[in-house]
Amino acid sequence: MFKRTNVINSFLERLDYWQTINLHVTLLQAEQDISFEKARERAVVDYSDPSKLRYLLEEAINSPKPKHHLNL
């Protein structure tokens, strides 16, 4: 798990501001029923706390929770 965390941290550290915001927006919208505008507002506010984006990314990679369930 330690190695995976290092890979995730290394990836996130290489992103510029807008890449970070866009990734955060995408992960929020994948997980929640949230508008683009609300997701972007939250991403901008959360930019100062990188642990929030790291958590969303780790969760998406390791244990994704789809916001919609398909009825097959």
Helices and strands as residue ranges (DSSP letters): H 2-13, H 17-31, H 36-46, H 50-62
